[in-house]
Each structure stands twice: as C-alpha cells, then as structure tokens.
Amino acid sequence: SMVTSHIKPFMVCIEERDEESAYSYENTILISIQFDAYFDKADISFDSDGNILINEAELSKYPEDYKRLKGVKLDARLLTPKRLKYLEWHREKFYKKLK
C-alpha cells in the first residue's frame, strides 16, 4: 500500500508561513506506507539522482526492511527542480541525524 508523503513536513511549512510549499504536489513523494515512517524520521532520504540514502545504523536493526530498501531509486521524471529543492532540505535533515 502506498501513501503520499510530504518531503518537507506540512507543519514545518505552516510554521514558516509557507503555504505554497505546504500544499505543493512537488513537496510530496509516493512511498510505501511501510517505509513512510523511516522517511518521516529522516532515516532514509534520496540523493539528487533519486538514489536512496539509508541510515545504516538505524536500518540494520530491521534487516528485512533494509534489504527491501537497498537499491530503491525514484523515477527520474519525479526529479523536477522544485522537488529536488525539497529533497535537498530533507537530505540536510538526514545528514544531521547521522552525526
């Protein structure tokens, strides 16, 4: 089952008074409901080519999920300039968590 997930969380956008981002379809990705929590917690993200980035320390606790996520890639058609900006924001959150 799939879910539409905000890249930059809706509430962050609202708190920043950025309604355009809050409601932009380019601030979303379609992701498996099973992996949405990892994305929301920034345990996974995507590079600018759409390749998945995985927090190895966290996901190694869930070997089946880790195995299923390894090698996932977003369709290149989704990588619009605006969506790439949102993904850049998400990656920063991902890399901060790794420190």
C-alpha positions, 0 to 999 in steps of 0.5 A: 500500500502506498501513501503520499508523503510530504518531503518537507513536513506540512507543519514545518511549512505552516510554521514558516508561513509557507503555504505554497510549499505546504500544499505543493504536489512537488513537496510530496513523494509516493512511498510505501506506507511501510517505509513512510515512517523511516522517511518521516524520521529522516532515516532514509532520504534520496540523493539528487539522482533519486538514489536512496540514502539509508541510515545504516545504523538505524536500518540494520536493526530491521534487516528485512526492511533494509534489504527491501530498501537497498537499491530503491531509486525514484523515477527520474521524471519525479526529479523536477527542480522544485522537488529536488529543492525539497529533497535537498532540505530533507537530505540536510535533515538526514545528514544531521541525524547521522552525526 
